[in-house]
Amino acid sequence: MRKFDLCVDAAKLPSNHYDLIIHSHVMEHIPCNVSAVLFDLHRSLKPDGVHFMCIPFMGGTSAEDLGKISKEDAIAWFGQDDHVRRFGAADVQRNLGMLFKIPRKYSMLNFSSAKELDEANVPERERHGFTGSSIFPLRKNDLLLQTPETHSSSNSERGFKLFSGIFGRA
């Protein structure tokens, strides 16, 4: 086993390499741009792979502070002294929904049966809506942002020509 720092090492992951990526209650702890980390994790997923993302949502809106804050402030703002962000149920689409296809109305019953959830001891109150137990089984095409591999050189050249035409540079 080797140490893996999501803030530094996620960008170094090979593209289209992993069959399965799982993280549960991790993203609220990482002290860097969470969208960049999630993008790089998802980029490393094989085309037919699955990315299971468990994000604990709290009521209200999202917030983060990547600076040095006291444990008391972290508890007050994020609910735990080792958290640097809070994912808010009120603004899912303006946060994670800008990165991934996230349903507006969430239910675990969209991808699991009630029997499976019972066997996993998932409480009924956690199965619907964005909660502390929200799980997202994401496929490669659930990423809304384009990866560098999807940009062709002709698109880059067109963009440069457009830029040059606007600003008078050839």
C-alpha positions in Angstrom: 0.0 0.0 0.0 1.2 3.5 -0.8 0.1 6.9 0.4 -2.2 8.6 -2.1 -3.0 12.3 -1.7 -6.1 13.2 -3.7 -5.1 16.8 -4.0 -1.8 16.0 -5.6 -2.0 12.5 -7.0 -5.5 12.4 -8.6 -4.3 14.5 -11.6 -1.5 11.8 -12.2 -4.0 8.9 -12.5 -4.0 7.2 -15.9 -7.0 7.9 -18.1 -9.5 5.1 -18.8 -7.7 2.7 -16.4 -10.0 1.6 -13.5 -13.1 -0.6 -13.6 -14.3 0.6 -10.3 -13.8 3.7 -8.2 -15.4 3.9 -4.7 -15.2 6.7 -2.2 -17.5 7.3 0.8 -17.5 10.4 2.9 -14.1 11.6 1.6 -14.8 14.7 -0.5 -15.8 16.8 2.5 -12.3 16.2 4.0 -10.0 17.1 1.1 -8.4 20.6 1.3 -8.4 21.4 -2.4 -10.7 21.9 -5.3 -13.2 19.1 -5.1 -14.4 19.4 -8.7 -10.8 18.9 -10.0 -10.4 15.8 -7.8 -13.7 14.3 -8.9 -13.0 15.1 -12.5 -9.6 13.3 -12.3 -11.1 10.3 -10.5 -13.8 10.0 -13.1 -11.4 10.6 -16.0 -9.4 7.5 -14.8 -12.5 5.3 -15.1 -12.7 2.9 -18.0 -15.5 3.5 -20.5 -17.6 0.7 -19.0 -16.5 1.3 -15.4 -18.6 2.5 -12.4 -17.7 5.3 -10.0 -19.6 5.0 -6.7 -19.6 8.3 -4.9 -21.1 8.6 -1.4 -21.5 12.2 -0.5 -23.0 13.3 2.9 -25.5 16.1 2.3 -26.6 18.5 5.0 -29.6 20.8 4.9 -29.1 24.3 3.4 -26.4 25.3 0.9 -22.9 24.2 0.3 -19.9 25.9 1.8 -16.2 25.4 2.1 -13.2 27.0 3.7 -9.7 25.8 2.5 -7.9 28.1 4.9 -6.8 27.5 8.5 -9.9 27.4 10.7 -10.4 26.4 14.3 -11.9 23.0 15.2 -14.8 24.9 16.7 -15.5 26.8 13.5 -15.2 23.6 11.4 -17.8 22.0 13.7 -20.1 25.0 13.5 -19.8 25.4 9.7 -19.3 21.8 8.5 -20.6 19.6 11.3 -17.3 18.0 12.1 -13.8 19.3 13.1 -12.0 17.6 10.2 -14.3 18.8 7.4 -13.4 21.6 5.1 -16.7 21.7 3.2 -20.4 21.0 3.5 -22.4 19.7 0.6 -25.8 21.3 0.8 -29.0 19.6 -0.3 -30.4 23.0 -1.4 -27.9 23.6 -4.1 -26.9 20.1 -5.5 -27.5 21.2 -9.1 -25.3 24.3 -8.7 -22.5 22.2 -7.2 -22.1 18.5 -8.1 -24.8 18.8 -10.7 -22.5 21.0 -12.8 -20.0 18.2 -12.9 -22.1 15.1 -13.1 -25.6 14.1 -14.2 -27.3 14.2 -10.8 -31.0 13.7 -10.6 -33.1 16.6 -9.3 -35.1 14.2 -7.1 -32.9 11.6 -5.5 -33.9 8.1 -4.4 -31.8 5.0 -3.7 -34.7 3.0 -5.1 -33.6 4.2 -8.6 -30.7 1.8 -8.4 -31.4 -0.6 -5.5 -34.4 -2.6 -4.3 -36.0 -2.0 -0.9 -35.0 -5.5 0.0 -31.3 -4.7 -0.8 -31.5 -1.5 1.2 -33.1 -3.4 4.1 -30.3 -6.0 4.0 -27.7 -3.2 4.0 -29.4 -1.6 7.0 -30.1 1.7 5.2 -32.7 3.5 7.2 -35.9 4.4 5.3 -35.4 8.1 6.1 -32.0 8.0 4.3 -33.3 6.5 1.0 -35.0 9.5 -0.5 -33.7 13.0 -1.0 -30.2 14.2 -0.6 -29.1 12.9 2.8 -26.0 11.9 4.7 -26.2 8.5 3.0 -26.6 9.6 -0.7 -24.8 7.3 -3.1 -24.3 8.0 -6.8 -23.5 5.1 -9.1 -21.9 7.1 -12.0 -21.0 5.9 -15.4 -18.4 7.4 -17.7 -21.0 9.3 -19.7 -22.4 10.9 -16.5 -19.6 13.4 -16.6 -20.8 16.7 -18.0 -17.4 18.3 -18.6 -15.3 17.3 -21.6 -12.0 15.5 -21.0 -8.9 16.6 -23.0 -9.2 13.4 -25.0 -12.5 14.6 -26.5 -11.0 17.7 -27.9 -9.7 17.2 -31.4 -6.8 19.3 -32.8 -9.2 20.7 -35.4 -11.3 22.1 -32.6 -8.3 23.6 -30.9 -7.1 25.1 -34.2 -10.6 26.6 -34.9 -10.6 28.1 -31.4 -7.2 29.7 -32.1 -8.3 31.0 -35.4 -11.4 32.5 -33.9 -9.3 34.1 -31.1 -6.8 35.4 -33.7 -9.6 36.8 -35.8 -11.1 38.7 -32.9 -7.8 40.1 -31.6 -6.1 40.6 -34.9 -3.3 38.1 -34.3 -2.3 35.4 -36.9 
